[in-house]
Amino acid sequence: MSDLYRTIESPSEAVFTEKRSKFLAYAYPVKTADDAKEIVAGLAKKYYDARHVCWAYMLGADRTEFRANDNGEPSGTAGKPILGQINSLELTDVLVAVVRYFGGIKLGTPGLIAAYRQASRDALDTAVIVERHVTADIKFTYPYAVINDVMKVGRAEGIEIIESVFDNACSMHLRIELDRLPTVRAKLNDIDGLTFDE
């Protein structure tokens, strides 16, 4: 697995019209399936009068967790084409949802597939695609006396301090780019009294 993955920086949207059917396409950066489901539920509530809210998501740096949903459209005509566009750009940690307002003219299976594909592609084309590092989290405790040594390591580039507690016994939670993890762990290991939470 590569240490880099591609995702979108922020939400984006597009509108696509085909034979008077209107397709409102939305792309969102997401971290979990629950995040994705929450956004879909919000769209379904907002567009309660729409015929369909179809969607697909891809999660994880290794791109192995994904789901697609046709939401009442004929099987394979909506969720799959949406997921196909996510895959064609090799994106992950992304949800694409397409809200369809029926225009009175049936599109047929090929027409639906093409429309959902185009709508989702348009939303992704307006998104800013970024490369991110795969990260790992480490947590540890340490005595207050060595706080300066710990902070020196924690402030290095490619390290994000998620949480730090300063007390008699101090603790810290770091998020580190995966390729830097062995070096950072080795530096922390050299600090007296520091113990990792496993």
Solvent accessible surface area in square Angstrom, and as a share of the most:
residue,aa,sasa,rsa
1,M,152,0.68
2,S,72,0.47
3,D,51,0.26
4,L,74,0.37
5,Y,27,0.10
6,R,78,0.29
7,T,4,0.02
8,I,0,0.00
9,E,91,0.41
10,S,52,0.34
11,P,84,0.53
12,S,15,0.10
13,E,109,0.49
14,A,17,0.13
15,V,90,0.52
16,F,42,0.18
17,T,82,0.47
18,E,61,0.27
19,K,111,0.47
20,R,167,0.61
21,S,0,0.00
22,K,94,0.40
23,F,0,0.00
24,L,22,0.11
25,A,0,0.00
26,Y,23,0.09
27,A,0,0.00
28,Y,42,0.16
29,P,48,0.30
30,V,7,0.04
31,K,131,0.56
32,T,65,0.38
33,A,21,0.16
34,D,104,0.54
35,D,55,0.29
36,A,1,0.01
37,K,92,0.39
38,E,132,0.59
39,I,45,0.23
40,V,19,0.11
41,A,62,0.48
42,G,39,0.37
43,L,11,0.05
44,A,46,0.35
45,K,163,0.69
46,K,134,0.57
47,Y,33,0.12
48,Y,177,0.67
49,D,93,0.48
50,A,18,0.14
51,R,142,0.52
52,H,21,0.10
53,V,11,0.06
54,C,0,0.00
55,W,20,0.07
56,A,0,0.00
57,Y,8,0.03
58,M,6,0.03
59,L,5,0.02
60,G,28,0.27
61,A,29,0.22
62,D,81,0.42
63,R,70,0.26
64,T,97,0.56
65,E,84,0.38
66,F,112,0.47
67,R,113,0.41
68,A,41,0.32
69,N,44,0.23
70,D,32,0.16
71,N,71,0.36
72,G,71,0.68
73,E,13,0.06
74,P,70,0.44
75,S,109,0.71
76,G,24,0.23
77,T,1,0.00
78,A,0,0.00
79,G,1,0.01
80,K,143,0.61
81,P,11,0.07
82,I,0,0.00
83,L,19,0.10
84,G,31,0.30
85,Q,18,0.08
86,I,0,0.00
87,N,61,0.31
88,S,68,0.44
89,L,27,0.13
90,E,106,0.48
91,L,0,0.00
92,T,0,0.00
93,D,12,0.06
94,V,0,0.00
95,L,0,0.00
96,V,0,0.00
97,A,0,0.00
98,V,0,0.00
99,V,0,0.00
100,R,11,0.04
101,Y,61,0.23
102,F,64,0.27
103,G,18,0.17
104,G,52,0.50
105,I,69,0.35
106,K,170,0.72
107,L,19,0.10
108,G,40,0.39
109,T,72,0.42
110,P,107,0.67
111,G,22,0.21
112,L,10,0.05
113,I,48,0.25
114,A,49,0.38
115,A,1,0.01
116,Y,0,0.00
117,R,109,0.40
118,Q,76,0.34
119,A,0,0.00
120,S,0,0.00
121,R,74,0.27
122,D,38,0.20
123,A,0,0.00
124,L,1,0.00
125,D,90,0.47
126,T,84,0.49
127,A,15,0.11
128,V,85,0.49
129,I,59,0.30
130,V,30,0.17
131,E,110,0.49
132,R,94,0.34
133,H,71,0.32
134,V,16,0.09
135,T,63,0.37
136,A,24,0.19
137,D,64,0.33
138,I,13,0.07
139,K,99,0.42
140,F,0,0.00
141,T,49,0.29
142,Y,5,0.02
143,P,51,0.32
144,Y,123,0.47
145,A,97,0.76
146,V,21,0.12
147,I,33,0.17
148,N,113,0.58
149,D,66,0.34
150,V,0,0.00
151,M,29,0.13
152,K,152,0.65
153,V,17,0.10
154,G,1,0.01
155,R,172,0.63
156,A,33,0.26
157,E,156,0.70
158,G,22,0.21
159,I,23,0.12
160,E,96,0.43
161,I,62,0.32
162,I,65,0.33
163,E,104,0.47
164,S,42,0.27
165,V,66,0.38
166,F,102,0.42
167,D,88,0.46
168,N,143,0.73
169,A,73,0.56
170,C,0,0.00
171,S,34,0.22
172,M,5,0.02
173,H,26,0.12
174,L,1,0.00
175,R,85,0.31
176,I,0,0.00
177,E,38,0.17
178,L,59,0.30
179,D,79,0.41
180,R,68,0.25
181,L,34,0.17
182,P,92,0.58
183,T,72,0.42
184,V,3,0.02
185,R,77,0.28
186,A,56,0.43
187,K,104,0.44
188,L,0,0.00
189,N,105,0.54
190,D,122,0.63
191,I,18,0.09
192,D,114,0.59
193,G,54,0.51
194,L,21,0.10
195,T,82,0.48
196,F,39,0.16
197,D,75,0.39
198,E,185,0.83
